[in-house]
Amino acid sequence: MNNRKGRMVQSCLTGWLLVTASAVMPQAVKAEAPARPNIIYILTDDLGWGDLGVLFQNSRRDANNRNKPWHLTPNLDQFAAEGVQMPAHYCPAPVCAPSRASILLGVSQGHSNVRDNQFDKALENNHTLATVLKQAGYATVAIGKWGLQGLQPNGNPDTWPAYPTKRGFDYYFGYIKHEDGHEHYPKEGPYRGSKVVWDGTNSITPQLDKCYTADLWTARAKKWIVDHEQGDRSQPFFMYLAYDTPHATDELPTQAYPAGGGLHGGLQWLGTPGHMINTASGQVDSWMYPEYQNVTYDNDNDPSTPEVAWPDVYKRYATDVRRLDDCVADIKQLLKDLNIDNDTLVIFTSDNGPSIESYLPKQPLRADFFDSFGIFDGIKRDCLEGGVRVPTFARWPGHIPAGKIITQPSIAYDWLRTFADVAGIPAPARADGVSLVPELTGQGTQQDRGYLYVEYFNNERTPNYKDFTPSNRGRMRGQMQAIRIGDYVGLRYAIKTPDAPFEIYKVTVDPKEATNLAPGMLALVQTMKTLALQVRRPDDDAPRPYDNELVPASPSVPVVNGVNWKAYEGAYPWVPDLETLASVSSGSTEQPDLNKRTRDNNVGMLFSGYLNVPQDGGYTFYLQADTGALLRIHDATVVDADFGYKAGNEVSGTIQLKAGLHAFRLYYARRDQGKPRLNFSWSGPGIDKQAIPATAFRRTAN
């Protein structure tokens, strides 16, 4: 497993937390796993942590407080019972576009090119879940909501720079534009406007009479899986199934969910224009689950007065969630019917916390009717726990133990590394996060992941809900950051200056973030402030108050001249995260030197240590390689000469550094093209562009 974050955070925590070397630097042990499983990643839209029965709603039902209504998810509860619950799983950002971008790219918001509210911005042309798994031999498909295409004036998918098929997917079916996902009847809905469902690059909206999108995406997903399994069953597949519900219009299906499920029941793709799926009949926006039709509650918390009916918007919301519940059960049954259930890893999750957007005239939606945020404070667009904790279950019969609950924190950008791991391929060096395979399967060595990182900007306030801690009610958001280390979350709201302090909460015992421990944990506060600069890169399209702040140097440690090196052997498809692999040779040298490689071709080299930065200021680093290279300083990716890199080109990156020692890792991969080359240069205050001299390198004294 990847070790770098554990080492980095250990360094940052010097003086606050003593961590043994064995805990921070586990051996890279590959989990024993079967041949590449199919992978289905189910992503819902604005589904709150508290919306799941097994996580929260069932406890409301059992308490039977008539003032606190509940809704249920029986199929997802069963799904969770057959796999693992991940109640400490986070999204990368508390709104859809940046969250989904980080998921697909496998990087934190500190490295993603889509941040804040950049809807429809083109997803970076770099490694994605799909490109990585495609390299591992997978068939790849995306169905549902996208919103990361980069719009062009003529609306032709061929001109959109980041259409899904240009980011690693073999096939796409769904809503491409962000705003389209607000309407769940593309042809008849009141917000349909220019809503378009794309089948590949063809608009098929005119054929979609009475198609409710949750049903439509599910039926199309089932059809794709069946078609794939009727072809080359030996090829595994990866499906990114991104729903656009329960977000937005809270529209209802046309009819009850079809009986049964799987191959011969449930939703079915018919493919006939005007009747594309088997629920494209009945009345648009009409059907509600019977248990919600006449349900009442004690609205005034007075048992002596008659109960009143739930407002219509909440009946609709509960129905939309329950429809997703049926959709997942339908897909699960299909896997059983096709006899691929044990060969398929299925993830169910959400992109961010619950929304208060209903899009229905005069029907406001409040997240505190069901307390969709669960035991936390905050909603969508909050970096409080309720905005960034997301309901997450994983199921893989025979490989993930049933009934398991993983309490360790994890985050959605971990999935790229996790999927690469189960596919038997090394993750790209640029990927953030860690592989979750050891935690999911119980096989292999779990890594001390170090930290989780979230950032976001929103110029609104947290709702003033009575269920929230008084200090969180009506709280101005502004620039926000959240960092989790172990049991502790560092939180900053309304950041004005680079030196703004972090609040510290022990969220394992204080999930509502009510008791700020910062006054008694000043060393951890400083650690959070240091990490806030060392783990991210500025983005001109999403400016932060701390973007130009000098990155702090590493803590003082005994060092000597030189760098450490490790050599690896393999035919790598990209610059891999070599720290997850077993080296064949290692040692130290004055400076990065390719002559330490163990053979000419199909090799990797990792050089690590410290750069001795002579004075404060902006430093530009340059890489030139024959195949590819990548530079991280602390945990920030400064130069990425990997995806799409052309041999011999020079790639650079600039970072603001304080004088002193700065930890670095330089990754190099070579196949068999041209002459071995790795030029590592810099420029900075008083330094003209030049190869970094041996006098600038340091390594930890043994």
Secondary structure by P-SEA (a helix, b strand, c coil): cccaaaaaaaaaaccccccccccccccccccccccccbbbbbbbccccccccccccaaaaaaaccccccccccaaaaaaaaabbbcccccccccccaaaaaaaaacccccccccccccccccccccccaaaaaaaaccbbbbccccccccccccccccccccccccccccccccccccccccccccccccccccbbbbccccccccccccccaaaaaaaaaaaaaaaaaaccccbbbbbbbbbcccccccccccccccccccccccccccccccccccccccccccccccccccccccccccccbbbbcccaaaaaaaaaaaaaaaaaaaaaaaaaaacccccbbbbbbcccccccccccccbbbbccccccccccccccccccccccbbbbbbbbcccccccccccccccccaaaaaaaaaacccccccccccccccccccccccccccbbbbbbcccccccccccccccccccccccbbbbbcccbbbbbcccccccbbbbbbccccccccccccccccaaaaaaaaaaacccbbbbccccccccccccccccccccccbbbbbbbbcccccccccccccccccccccccccccccccccbbbbbbbbbbcccccbbbbbbbccccbbbbcccccccccccccccccccbbbbbbcccbbbbbbbbbbcccccbbbbbcccccccccccccccccccccc
